Amino acid sequence: MDDFKLGVKTSVITIIVNVILSIFKIISGVVGKSSAMLADGVHTLSDVLTTVVVILGLKVSSKDADKEHPYGHEKYEAVFAKILSVMLILTGFFIGYEGVKTLIYGNIKTPGLIALIAALVSIIAKEGMYWYTVKVAKKIKSLSLEADAWHHRSDAFSSIGTFAGILGARMGLKVLDPIAGITVSLFVIKVGVDLYIRATKELVDESADDETVDKIKKLAQSIDGVENINLLKTRMFGNKLYVDIEISVEGALTVERGHEIAEEVHDSIEGGVSNVKHCMVHVEPIGTQDD
């Protein structure tokens, strides 16, 4: 199964689970008179919308290069990830707003047992969805799918806070129910901001991490005939990596042999680093280097 189909399959499964879970949580929040559970249910419902956005992002970013986009469409992945992060931030503000409103107006009721059960079910289901989704996201190197995975985990943490708040409220501390909603909202906002920053970095051609750069250097230096690495530049393009490398070879070598060495370096890097989309190798005779 290719990356796009695997990503879509994962997203469709999480949509189905989220629809069922959100309906259960919202009904539990209404019947159980819990503002924290009601907000938690809305948070889960927002996951359905964000997962739809993920599917759109995967579809667009998986398109082949064309005349208008000769380098491909991978950066659209980061664009959709930014949309997801904004939705996370807005969800966090909504949850916090509902909690503050409940505290201000003082209309706090003791939550029913069904709300507590719904919170426990949500914790288990959402944490399971996180691990399932993040495993696929890392496999296909999808930032937007990873963002969606964190949305699931933020919902799991939201439900933990909701569970604690409802339990405390049922034990006599009613104020803990809306406070739990406010606390969770801050976590959700932080996750959204972090994802927004990561997506922005992918859109501004940030270089690869040090570990990847070191791996590229070792691969190039392992090729017989490479005397030195004069220059190495990397840039992220969505979830793909572009590499520009300048190597030195013996000046007495034939053009044909120099080309063969460059081809070996090219194949070694593209074969040794899984997310390299393109590698450009420039050859210089030893002792010379571009300024």
N, C-alpha and C positions, 0 to 999 in steps of 0.2 A: 504494500500500500504506500503511495507516495505521500509526501509531507502534507500537501493540501488536503487530501482525502482523510488522512489521519487526524489532522487538526479539526476539520469539519465534523467528523464522527464524534470526537471528544466534546466539541461544543454542543452538538445536538443532544447528546446524553445528558450533559449538565443542564441544558435548557429544560428538558423533561422533568428532571429531578427538582429543579428550582421552582417550576410552576406548581408542582404538587406540594412542595415544602412551604412555599409562600402562602398558598391558600390555607394550609393547615395552621400556619403561624398567625395569620391575620384573623382567622375565625377564633383561634385560641385566645388572641389578644382581646377581641371583642367580648367573647363569652366569659373569659377569665378576668375581664376588667383590668388589664395590665397595659399601661401606656408603653412600657419598655418592650413588651412582646409585640405590640402593634407596630412600633417603630422598627423592630427587628424584622417583622414580616415585610414591611415596605422595603427595607434594605435588601432582602432576598429577592423581592419582585424586581428591583433595579438590576439585579444580576442577570435577569432574563434579557433585558434590553442591552446590557453591555456585552453579553455573549453573542447577540446578533451582530453587534458592531465588530466583534472579533472575527466572525465568519466573513463579513464583508472585507475586512483587512486582509485576511488570508487569501481570499479570492483575488483581490486586486494585486497584492504583492507577489503572487505566484505567476502572474502573467509574464510571457516572454518579452524580451526587448523589442521595441518597434521604432519607427522613424522618429516619433516624438520623444521616446524614452530609450535612447540607444544603450544606456547602461542598465536597463531593467527597471523594475517597479518596487524593489525591496524597501525603499524608503517610505513607501506608503504604510508599511508595517508600523513604523515609529509614529506616523501621523495618526493612525487609528489608536495607537497606544496612548497618545496624548489626549485623544477624545475620551478614552476610558478613564484616564487619571482624573480628568475634569469631572466626569460623572461620579467618580468615587468621592471627590472633594465635596461636591454638591450633596451627595447622599449623606456624608458626615455632618454637614451643616444642618440638613433637614432633621436628622435624628437628634442632634443637640438642641435645635429650636423647639422640637416637641417636648423634650425633657424640661427645658427652661420654662416653657409656657405652663406646664403642669405644676412646676414649683411655684411660679408666680401666682397663679390663680388658686392654688391650694386644693384643687379637686382631686385629691389622692385617695384611691380606694384600695382595699386589700385584694391582691390578685388571687384568682382561683387556682386550684390544683392543676387544671388543664394547661394553664400558661407555663407552669413549672415543668410539666412533662414535655411540652412543645419545645422549651428551651433545651432540654436534655437531648431530645431527638435531633434538634438543629445542630448542636455541637458535634455529634457523631457524624451526621450526614455531611455537613459542610467541611469538616476536617478531612473526611474521606475524599470529597470532591477536590479539595486542594491538592492532596498528594497525587491523585490520578491525573489532574490537569497539569500540574507542574512537571510531572515525569514526561508527559508527552511534549510539553513546551520546550524542555531542555533537549529532548531527542530531535525535534525538528528546528530548534533554535528560533523560536517564535516569541518575540517580546510581547506582542499583544496577548497571546495566549497565556504567557507567564503573568501578565498584568491581570488577566481574568482569574488565574489561579489565586493570586493574592486577594482578589475580590472575594473569593470563596473563603479564604482564611480570615479575612477581616470580618466576614459574617460569622465565622466560628467563634472568634474572639468576642464579637458583639453578643453572641448567644451565651458565652461564658459570663460576661458582665450582666446580661439579662437574667440568667439563672441565679446569680448571686443576689441581684437586686430583688427579684421576685421572692426568693427564699427568705431574705431579710425582712421584706415587707410582710410576708405571711407570719413571721415570728414577732411582729409588732412594730417594726421600724418601717412604716409605710413610705417614708421619704426616700428610702434606698431604691425604690423602683424607678422613679424619674432620674435620680442621680446616676444610676447604672447606665441609662440611655445617654446621658451627657458624657460620661467617661468614655464610653465606647465610641462616641462620635469623634472625639479627639484622636483616637487611634486610627479611625477610618480616614480622617483628613490627612494625617501624617503619611499613611501609605500612599494616598493619592498624590501628595506633593513629591514624595520620593520617586514614584513612577514617572511623573511629569518631567522631573530633572533627567532621569535616565533616557527617556524618549528624546528629549532635547539634545542630549549629547550625541545620539545616533544621527540626528539631522544636521549636525555641524561638522561632520567628517572627523570625529575624534579618532585618535590613533588606537591601535590594539593595545591590550594590556601587556605589561612587561614579560609575563610568562610566554605569551604567544610570540612576541618579538624575539625573545631569546631562542625559542624553538625554531623560528625561521632562520636565524643566523646559524644555528648549529646544522640545520639541513643544508644550507648553502655551502658552509665550510667543509661539509663531509664529502663534497664532490671533488674528485681528482682533477687538478688543474686550476682550482680557485685559489689564488694566492692571498687575496684580501677582499674584504667588503668595504667599499668606499662610502656607500650611501644606502640607507634603508628607510623607506617611508611606507607607512601603512595608514589606511583610513577605513573606518567602518561605513558601510553603505547598507543601511537597514540591518539585517542580520548576517550580511555577507561582508567579506573583507577583500580590499584591493591592496596589492603589494607592488611597490616600485623598488627595485634593488639594483645597485651598480656594483659590479665585481671587477677585480683586477686579475688578468692572466698574463702569462709570459708573452712579451712583445714579439718574440720570434715565431710564435705559433701561426699556422695558416688561418685564413679567415674561416675556412670550413671547420677546423678544429675548435676555434673560438666559439663558433655558432653551436657546435655539438655540446660544448661545456655549458653554454647559456641554456640550451634545451634541457640538459640534465638538471640544472638548478631549477628551472621553471617547473619541470615535472615533479621534482622532489618536493618543492614547496606546495604545489597544488595537491599533490597526493598525500603529503604529510600533515597538512592543516585542513581539516574538513570543511571549514566555512570560507576558504579562499575562493572567490569567484574568478579573479583574474590576477595574474602575476606578470609584470613587465620586467625583463632582465636586460640591463645595459652592460656591455663589455668594454673595458678600457685596458690598454697595455699597462703592465705594472710600472709604477713610478709616476703615472699621470692621474689626475683627478679633476673633475669639474669643480669650479669655484661655486 
